[in-house]
């Protein structure tokens, strides 16, 4: 039995390099008080959603902060693979990679400089970047309707065509 093929991937607020993401966090924070930084770059809602509060309350039960993944850096699957025809993979289309939607907020601490390398890692043709206006890191809480609409539109273009 063949495993089902992955038809699309959603990356929300996903940097290619944690060191770069941590640098951007520190650069944006500067001398800004924590509460103002949180409101501007993490969650722009007046009332923080209960699910997010709960997640923060339980932080530490698995891992705390980005220190655990501080050295993580994305790399192309084609870096160590060859195409089915035996040739070196020049791009990930050769590997049958699915398209990727990269979603982030306009004011996210995971800035464009943190995500811009996804196109070179995965292939320009495979990555569609969407920046949600007036949102920060938790775009799915800040504008759930737009977030859902972006995902629905993306998935309908790729996943439904396989039926």
Steps between C-alpha positions, in 0.01 A plus 500: 500500500637839400493783752284795398688782329531830683318751278578827678673638810414803715786677680375762743757736652779256421855635477771325301759569767438528875810711559369754250156489664650555845707789361187660353320459834784678681529769230127576510482490878784746552399709800128432454326386819393133484126576503529741205721256309249220565211713371686622191686186389330199663128556551323823403174411670382705797392181676743210458301186403455240775670232287811716466501581873471126570789424265719756678392362840609150395821609333789306644329164525666400172751776426552863592599769256693458179818382673408139426499572126745793499731336246223384265531608139285378211669324211379383165394136471689499170830568681550129564263332257499417133207495263335178396694513173826491699602857420593744771192695600524857374172590665230352717246474218711204391435338838124538470483755781155648562429873484545697822294791635710720726277716720623766740380823655603844382634583851628149586839470667555224243571764236549470126875460559417190708281343232648622171731200462208254469480578128867414444479193726180355352491665160345829400221327309397299807465779759210744516550764769202678655546787745191571706457874554469641851592164654800389702620147589172336597318571172257211555372665818515858375306445179368142493262566209772632270742228614239232424420660166868500398535133591172404333598680180847345495383148578216518246749578224721200575333237717162490327649447155625158611149361549 
